[in-house]
């Protein structure tokens, strides 16, 4: 039944979808627009910076080619021949062979300043500089690029403006090289070879190309090249955006290759983008100066693709809003119906024993999976209830085991403590009649203390193993010798109980990789257990070499077999668990706290070995098998094996 203030799932779903989708779509359109704009600006930054570097490299290469070609021409044999009649033909042929465009070549006599030969009339391109070159070339001197005089052709812009040829963005350079002729065993300065060359730069920028038009500015702020002729020769201080331009010059001269925004660089209220780079000034006498090369484009051209993106986003958003409305109508209907069925199913399952089946005709995969999940949840609740019941029983058993263990440990600790206390009390009270009786009580106290020490050591050692803090030292150990030492230690106890000891040991030296003290401790634990739990009968100790088909390394197995009380099969799996007593009555009769086997297995695992225990049943004896991998055989063993193979 509906109540006042409540709404249906369908109505809430429809309204929430529309309220969420429309703002998200609009926000998505705005974010996409900003991302697209940022991406286009980043692309412009990279492209313009790379374009500026390429333009700077182009100017540098152009100047270097002109210098190198002019120096080669100055050293040509035709100019060194003293035959002035050949100079005109040589210059005309030379102009055709230059790798770059040359508008004029002139040969000028230095003393008279007269044009000797020219490809563009007899008027000098520029006057020859005074005292720029030595009048006599040093005998060991070789002309190099520093001997080339370079300057801008200042007359070219005015001439171009007055001519019919439209202005193109360009750099006009005049280069002049000295020519020394041999006279009276010395080389005297006679001529100057002059060339005029023009490098045409990009004068416009196409939308989406992002290569930009070229502007060249020297470090003093004078504009050397610009698409507009009236801007050439002006200083950037006269520009509307002078502060940003001066900042650009400073950053470029500092070696920065980057990108900057310019405002009102070409026309008022228009933003421009410029990538820049700097090259050494090629002008003679200004070697410390630099030229700054700019690749400039307008922000409108850089973002020209944004209009297309904006149109696409608008129509896409409009379409998505309409699609969202239609989808919300269908979605609210398709989601509400199966959800109502699952609601009815959940209301009918009022206990874990209910037999109501989950709806099957939900059509939507997720709702079908939800129905299955509800079934699984019910099953898990059942399993959880069973697990809780089982855990409760296990906790009760564990509590009993804990109580049993604490009782046994307290008994085992009190027994040697009572022996120590009683023996020492008798000595303190001076109840001993002679020195022999005193020594007897001291021996009893010592034996009790050693027994107590062994119990505490076992508890501490198993705790260290469980915490991963017990360290062992693996080394090459003589197994036969170690085993014999343990047998010698237990020989007296075996004789005292009247047991028979059978030894079936290999009559050869066996080396294993182990900790000798820990290995001896394991042997002593196992053999002591065999003696303790064998009232009458035999203890057999044997060794044998084993080879496993899937293990390339041979192993040695040590078996300790006794005819003692044995262990019931259902209790054998608990033997190697620390702090677990298989049978409290056996512990009370034979002593111990149940740590020997657990400690032995942990030590064997740390030495890359293994230990197992088998017993047919109660009063049928026990067999403990200890396995260790062999280390490389000794040379005597290898020699004996070879002799046996040869005899066979």
Beta strands, then each sheet from edge to edge (+ up, - down):
strand 1: 102-109
strand 2: 115-118
strand 3: 136-137
strand 4: 149-152
strand 5: 170-183
strand 6: 186-200
strand 7: 213-218
strand 8: 223-225
strand 9: 258-263
strand 10: 271-280
strand 11: 290-298
strand 12: 475-478
strand 13: 500-504
strand 14: 511-514
strand 15: 538-548
strand 16: 551-562
strand 17: 610-614
strand 18: 622-629
sheet 1: 2+ 1- 6+ 3-
sheet 2: 2+ 1- 6+ 5- 4+
sheet 3: 8+ 7- 11+ 10- 9+
sheet 4: 12+ 14-
sheet 5: 13+ 15+ 16- 18+ 17-
end
